[in-house]
Amino acid sequence: MRPPRTTVTPGAAIVAIVTVLSLMRVGVPDVRAQALPANLSSGADPAALADMTPSETTDRPLSDIQTLKAASDETLGSEVAFAISGASVTNGYGDWYGFHLRGLHHEGNSTFLGEVAELQRFGERTTFGSINYITDFDADWYGAVGFSGTTAGTILPSARFDVSINRKLLPQRSLVLSVGAGYAWNRSDHKDQLYHVGLIWYVVPQWILEAGWNYDIDSPGSIKAPAYYAAVTYGEVGKSLIAVRGGYGREAYQSVGIANQLVDFDSKEASVRWRYWFTRKWSTQLQFEYYHNPFYNRYGGEVSALYQF
């Protein structure tokens, strides 16, 4: 069998990009509140703490963190979330379960995000952890670096490193171009070079449009897997937000348990995410997901409670 494709960057390219990021950091005060809709410049995007655990080995680099950065400003402080996830998987591949603890802290020009999760997928159990750092270079440029890994098993990479650079465009800086790359090491001896290009457009105060392209080169075999996605978010931070996302493409590699791998196949996915604020500090989020490949279907969801302080 052949697994879903991933997206990763060679070590040399990562080192070069990280060097550029460190040289460009200038600590200019954040001015995003002047460039983005007021309802999005006062808090985290609903995806920020709700979608950090990857569903697949090669989910897009830094996940929805780019949307968070573009939508937040210095008024964003800290947030913690606890979530429970689950999914029904067809054709005997085994259901999924997960418990997630996520945190976010925003200070000055920098945002830190982290997660620890206990996961069971395809009959394997592991502990997943991630840390992501985002920083402004000036009013138009910002960069992000992320590292994640697992303690055991093959369902997610043993280690993964991602880096991106992002540019705000248009007179009001309402369009964000993101270019990223990453590299993943898997206990099954697969290695993935991951590349990503995406756009986030804050069309009007309550609408966000997003589209992107991921490209993975998996080895051994040098299997190449392009994939595409688009998303729409509507609502107001502090009240209610809903996001709809869809994607399709090739997957280079997916581990579905020890010594059981899928390679080089098509897949598609769709999700709906709704976040609702009960008070200024407390909110909840519901997420529903559908995923299909030639070998199985997955129907899942997640419920989380979030607290801002």
Secondary structure, DSSP 8 states (H G I E B T S, - for coil): ----------HHHHHHHHHHHHHH-------GGGTS-GGGSSS--TTTTTS-S-SSTT--TTTTHHHHHHH--TT--EEEEEEEEEEEESTTS--EEEEEEEEEEEETTEEEEEEEEEEEETTEEEEEEEEEEEEESSSSEEEEEEEEEESSSSSS-SEEEEEEEEEEESTT--EEEEEEEEEEE-TTS-EEEEEEEEEEEEEETTEEEEEEEEEEEEETTTEEEEEEEEEEEEEETTTEEEEEEEEEEEEEEEE-STT-EEEEEEEEEEEEEEEEESSSSEEEEEEEEEEE-SS-EEEEEEEEEEEE-
